[in-house]
Amino acid sequence: MAVLRSVVTYSFRLYVVGQTPRSLTAVANLRVLCETYLPGCHEIEVIDAAERPDLAEEERILATPTVIRIKPPPRFRVIGDLSDQGQVAAFLDLPGVDRLSPQGGAQ
């Protein structure tokens, strides 16, 4: 009997404003992060908050860039250019990474 494994797909929504260096850095950093921790089981949606203010308002985006882990629940969000890959991976609760406490230390 064959055992079927379900692949957990991670879904991220990254809010940016325009093609600024900070926005482009965040996009590149999220792609690297996903390829490192979630190869083949992730999807990234990049949303320009200036072009889609309705979505930004719905998600209560107060600063950009902001990434939100949509799936699997629960949702997590990180604000910034995502340059500290280890910390971002922990805050997004990616597999194989120790979760960080609100004070910044590992749990």
N, C-alpha and C positions, 0 to 999 in steps of 0.2 A: 504494500500500500504506500503510495507516494504522499509525502507530507507537503502541503502547500504553505509557503511562508509569505506572510503579507509584508510588503515593503512599506515602511512608514515614510510617507512623503512629507517633507517640510516645505511650508509655503511662507514666503516673506514678502512684505510690502514695504518698499523703501520710498519715503517721501523726500524729494529734493526740490530746489527752486533753480530752474535754468541749468545751464552747463558751466557753472562756476567750478573753480578748482576743487573746492571742498565737496561739492556734489559729485564730481567725477571720481574723486578719491574714495568717497563712501561707496559708490557703485563698484569700483574695482576691489575694494577691501571686502565687501560682502561676497562678491564672486569668489575671491580667493578663500574666504572663510568657508563657504559652502562646498567648494571643491575639496578642501582639506578635511572637513568633518562630516560632510554629507555627500560624498561622490555618487552621482547618479540618482539621488533621491531627494532633489530639491527643486523648487521653482521660485523665481524672483520676479516680482512686478515692480517696476520703477514708475513712480507717479510724480509728475511735476505739479507741486501744490499751487503754483501760479496759474496753471492751465486747468486744474481740477480743484478749485477751492471748496467745492461741495464735499468732495471726499475727504479733504484735509479737515474740514470743519466737523464732519461726521466722526472722524477718528480723533478729534480734539488734538490736532497737531499744532503745537505752540512754537516749535523750533525745527529747523531742518539743518542737516539731514536727520531723519528719524526712521529707524527700521522697526517694523512690528512683525513678530513671529505670529502668523495667522493660524497655521496648522503645524503640529497637533496642538490642541488646547492644553493648558491655558495659554492665553496671549502674553507675550513679553515684549517690551520695547526698549530700545537703546537710542539715545540722542548723541549725535556727533559723527565724525568721519570714519569711525569704526577701526581706527588704526591700531588699537591694542587688541590684537586678535584673541589672545587668551582670555582676557576679561570679557570681551564681547561674547565669545563662545559660552562662557560661564553664565553671563546674564541672560542669554537666550536659551539657556538650559539645553545645550546640544549634547548628544550622546558621547560618552567617554570623557566628559569634562566635569570637574567638581563644581557644583553650584556655589555661587558667592552669596554671603550674607549681605544684608543692606549696608553694613559698615565696611564692606569691601573684602573681608576675609573669607576663606573657604569654609564651608560648613562640614 
